[in-house]
């Protein structure tokens, strides 16, 4: 029987070949599931639901033209859904639970997936242990970025939950990115998920819709001229952007990772602060990130006064209606974080101003095009090209809106969702923000050489938010 073969898109090929000794291009996530579930039940659910997506039973074969997706004739569910037993953390004999889970996630983040088989693996800890975790399972998920981006994989993972919908049999994959310019610019994209950085309903989305559906020929000419001018400016801005400020978080990463996560914040409280201060939810959360990083660096004796760092922020370029489609359809924008501003209100408005500067930018589309080109190049040239991003930024940061209601998995409740965004090149910090069931979760992954104690940053997120909350409550009440 002949194998089904499909050419991998150029952008997905770029992500496939972006693995380095310091950074593997895997999206790593953890679910807390209570009561505990069994390995056999999980295998049955994955077999029935996840394998409806062809990518999860296909392996990758590289060739002179890039890479191909090929059915794995030796596919074995036991290879991809495995039992995991947590070991006590060194120096903390007998202690399991969260510390052991963090240590194992950090190890798995740097353990390559088996390239001879489909590039994903689930690790189930049937019982996490610990006083608070009795009767709770932990599910660690590792999926290579070449299979899909965060928006797509979130939709895929929802399909294995109770009541989750199976994907359509057709069009599980978008067209090859040879038409990326048409797909990303000329087609109306009112649902463009720039809302991930607080720019929904304006900027690129409105401009693209106007260009795709001009009301008058003259309008089309004017709009095209404006967009062309904006695109040229953005190309120049990206090319001549100075390298990022030097801090202890920037340097040559090693080969070990550390992970951390924070206590949840109530989403309603974040919304209230944003409304009271005239800012978006993302403005508030990113201001807390900037404050936490600045405070951490100060605790290490670094003078951060007046310093700013950049974080590369993914921006979805796929209509949300097509979120079930795998592959990568996102660009990147460099977001400036004012870590040197102590005053939380001043910092919040500085973040808001940076957000406004990104509205209408073509940089996400330009970055997508850069990745498409990089996927065609030989490895050394691709590495040099992609290191442009690393020189311009200290961190990768993403904000993903998760389900608004708690999920059920095999009759149990998914109490908590967490994930960690991969870093490329020499970037050594990844910040993940996820909203789930009315709560906001911060996740952090760092290189152990550059930041061996990510808890020192993550533990500062909530205090930074509480400062904004207190100041908001002190505002005069107006009926």
C-alpha positions in Angstrom: 0.0 0.0 0.0 1.5 3.4 -1.0 2.0 6.0 1.6 0.1 9.3 1.6 2.7 12.1 1.1 2.1 15.8 1.5 4.6 18.6 1.1 5.2 20.6 4.3 4.6 24.3 3.9 7.7 26.7 3.9 6.7 28.3 7.2 6.2 25.0 9.0 9.6 23.9 7.5 11.2 26.9 9.1 9.8 25.9 12.5 10.9 22.3 12.0 14.5 23.4 11.3 14.6 26.0 14.0 15.6 23.5 16.8 18.9 24.2 18.4 20.8 22.7 21.3 19.5 25.5 23.5 16.0 25.8 22.3 13.7 23.1 21.0 10.6 24.3 19.0 8.1 22.4 21.2 5.0 23.8 22.7 4.8 22.2 26.2 1.6 22.2 28.3 0.2 20.8 31.5 -3.3 20.0 32.5 -4.3 19.3 36.1 -7.2 16.8 36.1 -9.3 15.9 39.1 -10.3 13.2 40.0 -7.4 11.2 38.5 -7.7 9.5 35.2 -6.0 6.3 33.9 -3.5 5.8 31.2 -5.6 3.3 29.3 -8.6 5.6 29.3 -6.4 8.4 28.0 -5.0 6.2 25.2 -8.5 5.3 24.1 -9.6 9.0 24.0 -6.5 10.1 22.1 -6.9 7.2 19.6 -10.6 8.1 19.0 -10.3 11.9 18.8 -6.7 13.2 18.3 -5.9 10.7 15.5 -8.8 12.2 13.5 -6.1 14.8 12.7 -3.8 13.3 10.1 -0.8 15.2 11.3 -0.8 13.2 14.5 -0.2 9.9 12.7 2.3 11.3 10.2 6.0 11.5 10.5 8.3 14.1 8.9 10.8 13.2 6.1 13.3 15.9 5.1 14.6 16.2 1.6 16.5 18.6 -0.6 13.3 20.7 -1.2 12.3 20.9 2.5 10.2 18.3 4.2 7.2 16.0 3.6 4.4 14.6 5.8 4.3 10.8 5.4 2.0 8.3 7.2 3.8 6.5 9.9 3.3 2.8 9.1 4.8 1.9 12.4 2.6 4.1 14.5 2.1 2.9 18.0 -0.1 4.7 20.5 2.0 3.3 23.3 4.9 5.3 22.0 3.0 8.6 22.1 0.9 8.3 25.3 3.2 7.2 28.1 3.1 6.8 31.9 5.2 9.2 33.8 6.4 8.8 37.4 7.7 11.9 39.2 11.0 11.6 41.0 11.8 13.6 44.2 13.6 16.9 43.5 17.3 16.8 44.4 17.8 18.4 47.8 14.1 17.9 48.7 14.0 14.1 49.4 10.5 12.6 49.4 8.9 15.8 48.1 6.7 15.4 45.0 3.9 17.4 43.6 4.5 20.8 42.1 8.3 20.9 42.6 8.8 17.5 41.0 6.4 18.4 38.2 8.3 21.6 37.4 11.6 19.8 37.3 10.2 17.1 34.9 8.5 19.7 32.6 11.9 21.5 32.4 13.6 18.3 31.5 11.1 17.3 28.9 11.2 20.8 27.3 14.8 20.0 26.3 14.3 16.3 25.4 13.9 16.0 21.6 11.0 14.2 20.2 11.6 11.0 18.2 12.1 12.2 14.6 11.3 8.7 13.2 7.7 9.1 14.3 5.0 11.8 14.6 6.4 14.7 16.6 4.2 14.7 19.7 4.0 12.9 23.0 1.7 12.9 26.0 3.0 12.0 29.5 0.4 11.1 32.1 1.2 11.2 35.9 -1.8 9.3 37.2 -1.4 10.7 40.7 0.6 13.8 41.3 1.0 13.1 45.0 1.6 15.8 47.6 -0.9 16.9 50.2 -2.9 19.2 47.9 -2.6 16.9 44.8 -3.9 13.6 46.0 -6.4 12.2 43.5 -5.2 14.6 40.8 -3.5 13.6 37.5 -1.0 15.7 35.6 -1.0 15.5 31.8 2.2 16.9 30.2 1.8 17.5 26.4 4.7 18.1 24.0 3.9 19.0 20.4 6.4 20.3 17.8 5.7 23.7 16.5 5.9 22.5 12.9 2.5 20.8 13.5 0.7 24.0 14.4 0.7 27.2 16.3 -0.9 28.0 19.6 -4.3 29.0 18.3 -4.5 25.8 16.2 -3.2 23.5 18.9 -5.6 25.0 21.4 -8.5 24.1 19.1 -7.1 20.6 18.6 -6.7 19.9 22.3 -10.3 20.9 22.9 -11.3 18.1 20.6 -10.1 15.4 23.1 -12.2 16.8 26.0 -15.7 15.6 26.9 -18.1 17.0 24.3 -15.2 18.0 22.1 -15.9 18.1 18.4 -13.9 16.1 15.9 -12.3 18.1 13.0 -13.8 18.3 9.5 -12.5 15.5 7.3 -11.4 18.0 4.7 -9.3 21.1 4.8 -7.6 20.2 8.1 -4.6 22.1 6.6 -4.6 25.5 5.0 -3.2 25.9 1.5 0.6 26.0 1.1 2.1 29.4 2.1 3.0 30.1 -1.5 -0.1 32.2 -1.3 0.7 33.8 2.1 0.6 37.3 0.7 -2.9 36.8 -0.7 -4.2 35.0 2.3 -2.7 37.5 4.8 -3.2 40.8 3.0 -5.7 40.8 0.2 -8.5 38.7 1.7 -10.8 40.4 4.2 -9.7 39.5 7.7 -12.1 41.2 10.0 -11.5 38.4 12.5 -7.8 38.8 12.4 -6.8 38.0 16.0 -4.7 41.1 16.6 -6.8 41.3 19.8 -4.0 39.1 21.2 -2.1 42.3 21.6 -5.1 44.6 22.2 -5.4 45.9 18.6 -8.7 44.2 17.6 -11.0 46.0 15.2 -8.5 48.5 14.0 -5.1 48.9 12.2 -4.3 46.0 9.9 -7.7 44.4 10.1 -9.6 47.5 9.0 -7.0 48.4 6.4 -7.0 44.9 4.9 -10.8 44.8 4.7 -10.8 48.2 3.0 -8.2 47.1 0.5 -10.0 43.8 -0.2 -13.4 45.5 -0.6 -12.9 49.1 -1.7 -16.1 51.2 -1.9 -14.8 53.2 -4.9 -11.8 52.7 -7.3 -10.3 55.9 -6.0 -10.6 54.7 -2.5 -8.7 51.6 -3.5 -5.9 53.6 -5.0 -5.6 55.8 -1.9 -5.8 52.8 0.4 -3.2 50.9 -1.6 -0.9 53.9 -1.5 -1.3 54.3 2.2 -0.8 50.6 2.9 2.3 50.6 0.6 3.7 53.5 2.5 3.0 51.8 5.8 4.6 48.6 4.6 7.8 50.3 3.5 8.0 52.1 6.8 7.6 48.9 8.7 10.2 47.1 6.6 12.7 49.9 7.4 11.7 49.9 11.1 12.3 46.2 11.4 15.5 46.2 9.5 17.1 49.1 11.3 15.7 48.4 14.7 18.6 48.5 17.2 19.6 45.4 19.2 17.8 45.0 22.5 19.0 46.5 25.8 21.5 44.3 27.6 20.4 42.8 30.9 21.2 39.6 32.8 18.4 37.9 30.9 20.2 38.3 27.6 23.2 36.3 26.5 24.1 32.9 25.2 21.7 30.2 26.6 22.9 26.8 27.8 21.2 23.4 27.5 18.9 23.4 30.6 15.5 25.0 31.2 13.6 26.1 34.3 9.8 26.5 34.5 7.5 28.2 36.9 3.9 29.3 37.1 2.0 31.7 39.2 -1.2 31.7 41.3 -4.3 32.5 39.2 -5.6 36.1 39.0 -9.4 36.6 38.8 -10.2 37.9 35.3 -13.0 40.1 36.6 -10.5 41.9 38.8 -8.2 42.5 35.8 -11.1 43.8 33.7 -12.1 46.1 36.6 -8.6 47.6 36.8 -8.5 48.1 33.1 -11.8 49.8 33.0 -11.0 52.0 36.0 -7.7 53.1 34.4 -8.8 53.4 30.8 -6.7 50.5 29.6 -7.2 47.1 28.0 -6.8 43.8 29.8 -3.6 43.2 27.9 -2.3 46.6 28.9 -2.8 45.6 32.5 -1.2 42.2 32.2 1.8 43.2 30.2 2.4 46.1 32.6 2.6 43.5 35.4 5.0 41.5 33.3 7.2 44.5 32.8 7.1 45.4 36.5 7.9 41.9 37.6 10.9 41.6 35.3 12.2 45.1 36.3 11.8 44.3 40.0 13.6 40.9 39.6 16.6 42.5 37.9 16.8 45.2 40.5 16.9 42.4 43.2 19.9 41.0 41.4 21.7 44.4 41.7 21.0 45.6 38.1 20.2 49.2 37.5 17.1 49.2 35.2 16.3 52.9 35.4 15.2 54.0 31.9 15.7 50.6 30.4 13.3 48.9 28.0 13.4 45.4 26.6 11.6 43.8 23.7 9.4 40.7 23.6 8.5 39.1 20.3 4.7 38.7 20.5 2.9 36.3 18.1 -0.1 37.7 16.2 -2.6 35.3 14.7 -3.1 35.7 10.9 -5.7 32.9 10.6 -9.5 33.7 10.8 -10.7 32.2 14.1 -13.3 30.2 12.1 -10.4 28.2 10.7 -8.7 27.7 14.1 -9.1 23.9 13.7 -6.7 24.0 10.7 -3.2 23.0 11.7 0.0 24.6 10.5 1.5 28.0 11.4 -0.3 31.1 10.5 1.0 33.9 12.7 3.4 36.8 12.5 5.5 38.5 15.2 5.7 42.0 16.5 8.4 43.5 18.8 6.6 44.8 21.9 8.6 47.2 24.1 8.4 46.5 27.8 9.3 49.5 30.0 11.0 47.6 32.8 12.7 50.7 34.1 9.5 52.6 35.2 8.8 52.0 38.9 5.5 53.9 39.1 2.9 51.2 38.1 0.4 53.8 36.7 3.1 55.4 34.6 4.3 52.0 33.4 0.8 51.0 32.5 0.3 54.0 30.3 3.7 53.5 28.7 2.6 49.9 27.8 -0.6 51.3 26.4 1.3 53.8 24.2 3.5 51.0 22.9 0.4 49.0 22.0 -1.1 51.9 20.1 2.1 52.2 18.1 1.6 48.6 16.9 -1.9 49.3 15.5 -1.9 49.3 11.7 1.6 47.8 11.6 2.5 45.3 8.8 5.3 43.8 10.9 3.3 40.6 11.7 2.8 39.9 8.0 6.4 40.8 7.2 7.6 38.4 9.9 5.4 35.7 8.4 7.0 36.3 5.0 10.5 36.2 6.6 9.7 32.8 8.1 8.3 31.6 4.7 11.6 32.6 3.0 13.7 31.1 5.8 12.0 27.8 5.3 13.5 27.6 1.8 17.1 28.3 2.9 19.9 26.0 3.9 20.3 25.5 7.7 23.2 28.0 8.3 21.6 30.8 6.3 18.2 30.1 7.9 19.9 30.2 11.4 21.6 33.5 10.7 18.3 35.0 9.3 16.2 33.8 12.3 18.8 35.1 14.8 17.7 38.6 13.7 14.8 38.1 16.0 17.0 37.0 18.9 19.2 40.1 18.6 16.2 42.4 18.7 14.5 40.8 21.7 15.0 39.4 25.2 11.8 37.3 25.4 9.1 35.6 23.5 5.7 36.4 25.0 2.2 35.1 24.1 -1.3 35.7 25.4 -3.8 33.0 24.6 -7.6 33.2 25.4 -8.6 29.8 26.7 -12.1 28.3 27.3 -14.4 30.5 29.4 -15.9 27.5 31.2 -14.1 24.6 33.0 -13.4 21.6 30.7 -14.2 18.0 31.5 -11.9 15.2 30.6 -13.0 11.5 30.9 -15.6 12.6 33.4 -13.1 14.6 35.5 -12.5 18.3 35.6 -9.6 20.1 34.1 -8.7 22.3 37.1 -5.8 24.2 35.5 -4.3 24.7 32.1 -0.7 25.8 31.6 1.7 26.0 28.7 5.1 27.3 27.9 6.0 29.1 24.6 9.3 28.0 22.9 12.1 30.5 22.3 14.1 30.7 19.1 17.8 31.5 18.4 19.5 32.8 21.5 16.4 34.0 23.3 16.3 32.6 26.8 13.0 33.7 28.3 9.4 32.7 27.4 6.3 34.3 29.0 2.9 32.7 28.6 -0.4 34.2 29.6 -3.5 32.1 29.5 -7.1 32.9 30.5 -9.1 29.9 31.5 -12.5 29.6 33.3 -12.4 33.2 34.6 -8.8 33.1 35.8 -5.5 34.4 34.4 -2.5 32.2 34.6 1.2 33.3 34.0 3.8 30.7 32.9 7.5 31.3 32.6 10.3 29.2 31.0 13.9 30.4 31.2 17.3 29.2 30.4 19.0 28.0 33.5 22.2 29.9 32.7 20.5 33.3 32.2 17.8 32.9 34.8 18.1 29.9 37.1 15.3 31.1 39.4 12.2 32.0 37.3 10.2 31.9 40.6 11.9 35.2 41.4 10.0 36.8 38.4 6.8 34.8 38.5 6.2 35.5 42.2 6.3 39.3 41.4 3.4 39.2 38.9 0.6 39.1 41.5 2.2 41.9 43.8 2.5 44.1 40.7 -1.2 43.5 39.9 -2.2 44.2 43.5 -0.5 47.6 43.2 -2.7 48.5 40.3 -5.7 47.1 42.0 -5.1 49.2 45.1 -4.6 52.4 43.1 -7.7 51.7 41.1 -9.8 51.3 44.3 -8.5 54.7 45.5 -10.0 56.4 42.4 -13.0 58.6 43.1 -16.3 56.8 42.7 -18.5 58.3 40.0 -22.1 57.2 39.6 
